[in-house]
Amino acid sequence: MTLIKSISGIRGTIGGPAGAGLTPADIVKYTTAYGRWVIATTNNKKVVIGRDARISGPMVNYLVTGTLMGLGINVVDLGLSTTPTVELAVADEQAGGGIIITASHNPKEWNALKLLNYKGEFINDDEGKKVLELAENSDFQFAEVEQLGTVVPNQTYLQKHIDKILSLSLVDVDAIKAANFKVVIDCVNSTGGIFLPPLLNVLGVTQIEQLYCTPDGNFPHNPEPLPENLTAISAKVLEVKADFGIVVDPDVDRLCFVNEDGSMFGEEYTLVAVADHVLRHTPGNTVSNLSSTRALRDVTEKLGGTYEASAVGEVNVVAKMKKTGAVIGGEGNGGIIYPELHYGRDALVGIALFLTHLAKSQKSITALKQTYPAYYISKNKITLQAGMDIDGLLKKIELKYNHQPYSTIDGLKVEFGKQWVHLRRSNTEPVIRIYTEADSAEKAEELAQYIISDITSYLNS
């Protein structure tokens, strides 16, 4: 059993003893703390909630709703929804915050409370620490019977979200319709199965082969949209001769595409392609996190913009985007953040922008991918002994390579021309994660092994 308490939310496996998993006691505890924080900071007693389709969703939803009502908070319940839809609804409803009941790409035994501020954005480091501090104070005060909150179901936000996407100037329905795309979608039996078909239909895509679109939470494969988990859609794209495939994760904030030959377009290149489209029409700056592909920087600079990297994490990307006035940004895991709509990862707006770009390019999806710089990322890790001075170890690597461009805003990232290595310590175990990128898979792995040998050498000495 696992319970992970972080600044942006509470994530854990369902069941087990309190404090060791995401149990009813833990759900009530952290929902209470969050509700108290919302009231104290906004004096607003309205919170929007929504959930993905995982099996534990109804149980968690009932507990969250009842706890908020017990605090005197009025709940707007979107029911089965998506993370970006809840984010939009918080702002539209002028609520004090929002809770998304989803463990994102984690397997079905997991669930989580993702916590939003009054803007519909993930709470930041200071806010998260305050919520966690409140959770450890058991002196909770609940509302008297006359002051209990209410709950109002609201099923209108699917259409509202789609309408907002259609109103964007860089979404061209006529171009998409004229392309007459044939697509396969994999929604991993979660809420993408509710949202993707109507979005595609209004975008003019009528040839849709649906895989795993029943929102019952029975994930047919590991829900993280990685190549090894997408063999079924890859085969289906080939079988039906589709133009491409579309894959989302359970809460629809990550997006990736499958090429017409069944190969992967690449999660990293989802953001690169969408940024290419946006920058061609609205020149400006871009942001992604330190572990994302250099291809975004190349495309941005080619089109006259400035690229900057943030620490890993959506809240950090958003903060950097606001600081630099970025017109597009996100993460290399297929997370598109388009501020013209809202500051949150949104697979739905990503689909609309990508399809517009592909349609106007008049290229196949494979040919489009070939127009971008080719980079390959290798992901490794090294496990250390518990209690080891990981920060001191990273400092030694930093000193060895301090003649190279490097960053320490999130672990250590060192650049070697167009190659880079990013070392990050795990927050939950004695592990250093090692990400490398180069212009070939072989070079990326070679760089990783070179850095691993450095670490091993320091450990042995």
N, C-alpha and C positions, 0 to 999 in steps of 0.2 A: 504494500500500500504506500502511496506517495501523496504528500501535500506540499505544494510549493507556493510560498507567499512572496509575491513580488510587488513592485510599485504599481504595476498596471492592472493587477488582479490576483485572484486566488484560483489555483489550478490543482487538480488532484484526481486520483482514481476514486471511483465510487465504492463506498463501503468501508468496513474495518472499524477500528476504535477511533474515537474522536481525537483529532490532532494528528492522526497518522494517515488519513485519507479524507476525501471530500464527503464527510458525513452530514446528516441533517443538522447536528449540533454546530459543525463548522460553517455550514451555509448560513444559519441564523446568526451566528457570531459575527461573521464578516459583512453580511448584509446590514446588520444593525450598525456596525461601525461606519459603513459607507453612508447609510441613511442619515446618521447623526452628522457626518461631515458635510453632506449636501445642505442640510438645514442650517448648520452653523455658518457655512461660507456663502450661501446664496439667499438664505431666508425664503427659499422656494420649496414648497412641499408638493412638487410634481416630479416624477421619475418615469422615464420610458424604459420598458423592457421588451426583449424579443429573444428568440432562441433558435438554434439549429435543430435538426431532426433527430439527434442522438437519443437512444433509448431512455436515458436518465433525465431527459429534458423536462417532461411533465412534473416529475417529483421535485426537481430543483426549482422549477417555475412556481409551483404551489408554495414552497417554503419562502422563496424570495418575495413573492407577492404578499403573502400573509405577514411577513416580518415588516415590510415597508408600510403596510396598512396599520400595523400595530404601533408604528412610530408616528402615525398621523399623516403619512405621505399618500397622495393620490397617485395611483399607478395607471399609466397608459400601456396596455399590453398588446403588442403587435402580433403575439403568437409566433407561429413559424415564420421566420424572417431571415435576414442576412445582417452581418455586421455593418456594412455600409448603409443599409436601410435604416437601422436603428440610429446610427450617427446622424443621418439627415433628419430623422424624426425628432430627435432631441432639440435641435435648433428650431424646427418648424413648430413644435409644441411649446416652445419657450419654457422648457423644463429645466429643473435644477441639475439634471444629470441623466445618466442612462446605464443600464446593466445589460450586457449581452451574455446570454447563457450559452456558451460554446467553448469547447476545447480546441477549436480551429482544426488543425491537421492531425491532432492526436487520435489514437485508436478509440474504439467505442467505449472502453471501460473508463475513459477520462471524461471529465467535464470541468467547467470553469466559470467564474464570474469575471467578465471583462468590464472594467469600470471607466465611465466617461464623465467628463465635466459638462458644464452648462452649454458649451459650444458644440458638444457632440464629438469631442476629441478625447483621446486617452489621457487620463490624469498623468501629471508629470512626477518627477522624483520626489519633490517636497510634498506634494499632495498625497502620493502613495504612502510615504512614510507616516504621514499624519493618520491616514486610515488604519494602517497597521498598529500604530500606537493606540488609537481608540479601541481597537479590537482587543487589546490586552487589558483594557480597563473594564472590568465586569460591572461597573456601576451604571448599568443601562437604565434609562428612564423611558417608559413607554406611555402612549397616549391613553387618557381615560376614554370610557366607552363613547361619550358624545363627540370625541375628537378623532375617532378612528378614521383612517384614510379610506378612499374608495378605489375600485378598479373598473376601468372602462376598456373593453376590447376595441381595437381599431384595426380593421383589415384593409384600410385604404392606401397604405403606404407602398405596396407593390406598384400600383398604378402611378402614384405620385413620384416614386423614384424613376420609373420609366419616362414619365413626362418631363422630368428635369433633364434627363439624358437627351431626349429628343430635341429639347430647346437649345442645346449647345451648338454654337456656330460651326464647330469642327466635326460634327456628326452629320454626314450626308446620306440621308436615307435613299435618295434617288440613285446615287452612285452604287450603293450596296445592292439595291433591288436590281439594277441593270446588270450587275455582275452574275446574278442568278446562282449564287453559291449553293453547293450541296455540302452539308456539314454533319458530323457526328458529335454528340455531346455526351460527356460522362460527368454526372452530378453526384456520384458516390452515395446515392439514396439519401440525400439530404436536401436542404431547401433550394439549392440550385435547380432542382427538378421542378420547383414551383415558379422560379423567376426567369430562368433562361429561355424556355420556349416562348412565353409571351413577348419577351424583349426581342428575340430574333424575329418573331412574326411581324412586329411593328417596324423592324428595320428592313423588312422586305425579304427575309430569308424564309422560304416556305418548304425547302427540302431538308428536313431535319430527322436524322436517325437518333433515337434516344437510347442511351445506355444508363441503367441505374438511376432512374429519375423518380422512383417512388420514395417519398420522404418518410421512411419508417425507421431510419437509423441503423439498419442492418448493412453496414458498410461491406461491399463485396470484395474489397481489397484494402490494403493499407491506404488510408485517406490522404496521406501526403502525396502531392502530385509530382512524384519523381519517376523517371523513365522505367525503373524496375517494377513500379506499381501500375503501369499503364499499358500492359500487353494486350488487354482486351480491346481497348479503343484503337490501338495501333492496328490490330488485325481487322477490326470492323471498317476502318477507313479504307484499307486495301480492298476488303470484300465488296463494299458498295461503291467503290471508286469515287469517294468523296473528295472535295477540294481540300479539306482539312478537318481536323478534330479540335474540339474545345473542351478543356478540363478545368473544373473549379474544385476547391476544397469544401468541406462541410459548411463553413459560414460565408463562403463566396467573397473572400477578400484576396485570394490568390488565384492567378490565371496562367494557364499555359496552353500551348497549341501543338498539335500533331501535324506533321507535313503530309502531303498527299501520298508519299511513298511509305508512310508508317513510321518514319523516323521522327525524332523530337525537334521542334523548333528551338526549344531550350527556354526554361524559365527565365534565365538571365536576359534573354533577348526579347522577352515580352515588353519590358520597360524600354529597351533600346529602340524597338520599332515604333512604339507609341510616342516616345519622345521625338523621334525623327519626324513623325507626322505633325506633332504639335509645334516643334521648332520651325518647321518650314512655313508655318502660317502665323505664328506668334513668337518671333525671335526672343530669346531670353536665356535665363540660367537654368541649370538642372542640379539635382542633388540625389545621391544614393548613399547607401552605407558603405563602410570601409571594405566589407567582404564582397561587394558586388563588382561585376565585370568592368574592366577599363573601357569597353566598347562604348559605354554611355558618354564617357569623357571625350573620346575620339569624335563621336557624332556631334556632340555639343560644340566642341571647338571648331569643327569643320563648318558648322552653320553659324559661327560668330558669337556663341555664348560662352559662359564661364561655368565650369563644373566644380562642385565642392562635395567632399565626402563627410558624412556624419558618423557618429558612433552607431553601432547596431541597435535596432529597435525603432519601431514606427514613430514613437513620440520624439525621438532624437532627429529622425529624418524631417519630421514636420517642423520642429524648432529651427533647423538649419534652412529649410525652404523659406520660412517666414523671414528669417534674417537676411537671406540673399535675394529675396523676391523671385524665387524660382517659379517658372511657369509649368513645370512638370517635374515629378520626382517619384521616388519609391524605393523598393528593395528588389534585389536580384532573385528573390523567391517568387517572382510573378506578382508582386504587389505594386499596383499603379495608384499614385496619388496625384489627382488633377484638381488643383485648387479652384479652378473655375466652377467646379461643382461643390467640392468640400475637401477638407484636409483629413482624408482617411483612405486607406487602401480599398479599392473598389474594383472588383472584377467586372461588374456590369458596365461601368463607363469604359473600362479597358477594352471590353469586347466591341463596343460601338466605335471607339476611336481606331482600334486595330482594323476592323472590317472596312471602315472608310478608307484608311490608308492602303490596305491591300487592294480594294476595288479600284481606287484611283491610280494605283501603280500599274494596273493591267498586267501584273506578273503572277505566276504561281507563288505559293507561299515559300517553296524551296528557293525559287529565284530571288524573292525578296530577301530571304535570309543571307544569300550570297552577296548582297550589296553592302553588308556590314562587316567591319573588321572581325576576323576569326580569332577568338580567344578560347582557352580551355581552362577550367578550374579544377584543381585537385583538392580533395578534402581528406585530411588525416587527423589523427590525434595521438597523443602520447600520455599514458597513465603514469602518475608519479606516486610516491609513497605519501600516505596521509600525513598532514602536518608539515610538509615540505614548503620551503619559502619560494613559492611560485613567482611572486613579484620580484624577488631578488634574482631569480633565474632569468626572467624577462629583461631585467636591467642589464645583465651580462651580455645578452644578445644585442641589446640596444647599443651598448658601448662598443661592441665589435663592429657594428655597421653604422656608426653615427656619422660616417663620411658620406653615406647615401641619404637621399630624401627619406624621411621617416615621420611617423605620427604616433603619439602615445595617448590620444584621446579615448581609445578603447583597446586596451592591450597594447600591442606593438605591430605597426605595419611598416614594412621597409620596401622601397621601390628600387628595382634594378632595371633601369630603362623602362621598357614596356612590360616587364615582368614584376610581380610583387609577391610578398608573403605577408600574411596577417596572422598573428598569434594572439589567441584570446583564452583566458582562463575560464573554466566552468565555474558557475556560481553554486553548483550542487555537489561536485565531486572533484577529487584531485587530478584534474585532467587539463592539458593544454590542447586546444583545438588549433589545427594548422591548416590554413587556407592558402593556396598558391595559384597563380594564374600566369600563363604564358601563351605563345602563339601556336603551341602544339601540346597535346596531352602528355607526350613524352617529356617535354621540357618542364611542364608544370610539375610532374611527378619527380623529376630529377631535382628540381629546386626544393621540393618538399623533403626529399630524402637528405639533401645537403643540410637543411636547417635542422632536421631531426638528428643528424650526426653531431651538429654543434651542441644541441641540447644534451645528447648522450655524453658527449665529451665533458661538458661542465658537470654533469651528474657524477661521472666517474672520478672527476678530480676533487 
